[in-house]
Amino acid sequence: MSKSCKGLAMELVKCLSESDCVKVEKRSVRECAGEKSPCIPSECVGLRETYFNCKRGQ
């Protein structure tokens, strides 16, 4: 992974780790990252989009 996207990836993992998708539903960060669930905060959704765009641009 490029260094330019690594910071975004770490922020996304942290955000998702603190979401209800992981804490309440006991799902993995990977499972939650790939979904459009209402229990994922909009901040995490924005980070996910930014991260995917970063990866796509390389």
N, C-alpha and C positions, 0 to 999 in steps of 0.2 A: 504494500500500500504506500502510496506517495505521502510524503510528510505533509503536503498541503491539505490532504483530506483526513489525516490521522487525528487532528484535533477535533474535527467535526464528528468523526466516528466515536471518539471518547465522550464527547458531549451527548451524543445521541444515546449511547449505552447508559450513561448516568441518568439521563432524563427518563428513559424507558424503565430503568431499574426502580425508579421512584414512582412509577405509574401504577394505577389499580390493575392494569393488565398483568403485571408481574406480581405485585404485592397481594392483591385480593384473589385474582383468578389463578395464581400460582403457575403461570406460563413462563416460558423462557423468553429472554430478551429477543432472541432470533424470531420466535413465533410472533411476538408482539410487533416487531419492526416490519413484518411483511403484511400487516393487516390494517384495515381502515376501521378500527373499532372505536365506538364512542367513549370507551374508558381510557383512550390515549389522549393526553392533553394536546391542545393545538400547538403548543410550543414544541413538543416532540414531533408532531407532524411536519412542522416547518423545518426543523433540523433534519428530518429524514429526507425531505425533498431537496434541501440544500446539499446534503451529503451525496445523494444519488446523482444530482447534477454535477457535483465535483468529480465523482468517479467516472461519469459518462464523458466528461470533458478531457479525460486523459488519454 
